[in-house]
C-alpha cells in the first residue's frame, strides 16, 4: 500500500487480509506520510491519470496449473537423462520456475484494475571438458503463456542444444580482439536495447544523471534505430514475458518510444517522476511482490525492424563475426556496456563459415555502437532468454529486435 499525504510518500505492506488489518495499515501509512512531510524539501506531486476499472488475463492455451508439480519434475528428470549421450559433458543443470500472479490494485481516486498472469521459465546449462579444455553451453526460454510452453520449447531440444554446444566449444578458441564488423542475433540486440539503452531512460536514473538526461529531441544514434518499451508485445508464436497491461500504481500501460529514428523521444516513468520530468506517466511502476515498493522498470524493450534481409546484412558486413546467444552482461547509466555471447561464427565475403569461436565479448558505449550501424534486419524476434532483470528487485522483462549489423569492439580473446 502506498499513501501520499501532505506531499510525502509512505509504503506499508501486509499479508493479512481482514477489514481490521486493512484499516490499521492505512492508518499507519497516513501517519508515516504526515510525519515525514516536514522533512521533505520537495513535495510529492502526482501526474493526473485516467481512472479505469478493467480486468485482464494473460494469453494462455493451457493453464500451468493443469500440469501437476510431479509431472513437471518428471519431465525435467527425463530430459536430464540426455546428458548420458554426450561423453564430454561433465555436468548439466536444468532449472524451471513459473510466475503465477494475480493482482488487484485499488486507488482512492476510483481506479480498480485486476490481472492474472503466467510466466514459465526454463534454463539448461551444460559444462563439457575435453583434453583439459572446458566449455559451457547455455539455453533458456521464458514467455507469457501457459503449459503450451512445453510444446513451443520441448525440454529435450533445450538439453540437446546446451549439451551439443558445450561439446562443440571445447574444440575452439577465443575470437580475435579488436574493432570488427559484427552481426548480432536477436538476444544480443535485445540486451543492448534493455540493459545499455533502456535503463538510461528509466525516470529515476534519468533524474540521477544518466546519459539521456536532457536529451529529449536530440539525435543520439543512427536514424535507422527506433527503440520501444511496450506493455504488450508479440513475437512469432508467443507473447513477450514483459506482458503488463497495468502497473502497480493502477496506470494503464502505454508504449514508450525511447528513441525514434535516432532521436531521443521518451522516458519510462511512474506518476511522481513523470511530474518532475514534465512528461506523461507511462505505466512503468512495478513491484515484484506485494511487499516491494513499486519502482520504474521496463517491460518489453526492443529495437524495431528495418528493411534488410539476413543475406543482405551478411553481404553488407563482408568480413566479420556473427555473435549468437547471450550469456552474460552488464552496463551503466552512461551507456557503457560489456556483453558476453556464447559463440561467434566467422563471416568471410558475406558468408557464414564453419569457423567458430567461444566466449566473444561485445563492449563499448551503446549510443556510439548504435551510431555505427551497417544495417538493420527485417526479422523481428523478442526473447531475452530467462527474461529477468535485477534492478533492486527482480522483474520479468523481455527484449529483442531484428538481426543488427554494426561496427564495434570485441574485447579480450586472442
Secondary structure, DSSP 4 states (H G I P E B T S, - for coil): -EEEETTEEEE---S---HHHHHHHHHHHHHHHHHHHTT-SS---PPP----EEEEE---SS-GGGS-HHHHHHHHHHHHGGGGG-TTEEEEEEEEEEEEEEEEEE-TTS-EEEEEEEEEEEEEEEEEEETTEEEEEEEEEEEE--TTHHHHS-HHHHHHHHHHHHHHHTT--BPPPEEEEEEE-HHHHHHIIIIIIGGGGBHHHHHTT-TTTT-TTSB-S-TT--EEEES--B-SSSB-TT--SB-TTSPBP--EEEEETTEE---B--HHHHHHHTS---S-EE-SSTTSPPEE--SEEEEPP-SB-HHHHHHHH-SEEEEEEEEEEEE-TTSEEEEEEEEEEEEETTEEEEEEEE--EEEEEHHHHTTSEEEEBS--EE--SS-EE-SSS-EE-EEEES-EEEEEEEES--
